[in-house]
Amino acid sequence: MTYKTIVAVLQDEAGAPAALDAAVALATRFGAVLVGVHAEALPMPIASPMGFPDATLIGASEDINRAREKRLGDLFSARMAATDLSFEWRPLRSFSGDSALSALESARCGDVVVTGSGGEGGSPDIDTLIQGAGRPVLLLPRERPIRAEVKRAVVAWNGSREAARAAFDALPFLVAAEETTLLTIDPIAGEGVPLPGADIAAALARHGVRVAVEAATSGDWSRAQVMERTVRGKNADLLVLGAFSHSRLREMIFGGTTRSIIENPPCLTLMAR
């Protein structure tokens, strides 16, 4: 198993270079086709003080959108010209101008999607991708370099459907990794109860993953903090976890593991739902 189509969602000019660098590195690593996607908003009617459409303002807004689209397209073309990769640039238009929402069709036809981190407060774009793409989404850390060749990985396991999806979506990374830690947090074990994580670890091992199960107690730490602590302790290059095991509404209101990791990925992070 490998990734043959990588979709890079370039949301804005600030985050595009990092997302593109990571996507190129991964596409080179796996010999994949790289599809770059960016969306701009369609021209919207803007009324003048008299109540009539203001053609000047509408035209100025359209000029700004087209100029930004061209700059990102030029960035993508220049970056790809320095590689031997097969690629495609897809500039899109939509009423919202939301790159993630517009990119869903492209994302669903890829093996993995690359985008930036959510930053403080999260990102509706990233939520949209994770919830709607049906494909794994790779989030980039803001402060750590990205390694296309993952040596150490941490897989967060809670027995959920989302966690299972993420673990198997990450197989191209895990099979090649030197060491994979399958992390269970506050596991419930007892007489007659299998060791939590043992079954999924055995399933991954049959694919050739070098995996060891590790249990952690959260205590006063949140689950996200336990994951971050484990990632740093293992000097891991990749964190894998299922997204929104609880409802998205609950995460938005009360916070949660997915929200915390989206806001601040401790390393390259693969999420799936």
Disulfide bonds with the S-S distance in Angstrom:
none
